[in-house]
Amino acid sequence: MNAMRPEKTETTETETADSNLAAVTEVEAGIRDFVRNDIAYLRRPAAATTTDSPPLDPSAEATVTNVNSLIQRVAGTSLAEIENLISELESLRDLLHAEGQRVQREISGYAQLSQAAMKSTRMIADNVAQWKRAADGLRNS
C-alpha cells in the first residue's frame, strides 16, 4: 500500500502542474488576442483607410501621429549616430591603411639598410683578412 501512495501523489502533482500550465497558456493567449484586437487600428497606415472603413477618431489619429513622430525622432537620432560611427570607422580605416603603408616603407628601408650594413661588414672583414695575410707574409719574409 505504501508503494501506491507515492505514485498517486506524483501523478497528482504532475496533473496539477499540467493544468496550471494550461491555464497560464490560456490566459496569455487571451491577453495576446485582446491586445492585437485593441491596437490593430493603430498599425494600419493612414493611406490605407478607405470610404468603406470608419475613420479614426481625432484622439486616435493624434496618438498615431505622436507615436510616429516619436519613432522618427528616435530613429533619426540613431541613424545620425550610426552615420557618424560609420564615418569615424572609415577615417580610422584610412588612417590604419596609411600607417600600414608607412610601416611597410620603414621596414623596407630598414631591410635595405641592413643589407648595406652586411655588405659593408663583409668588405671590411675581407680587407682586414687581406691586411692580416699581407702582415703575416711580411713577418715571415
Long-range contacts (C-beta under 8 A, 24 or more apart in sequence): 42-67
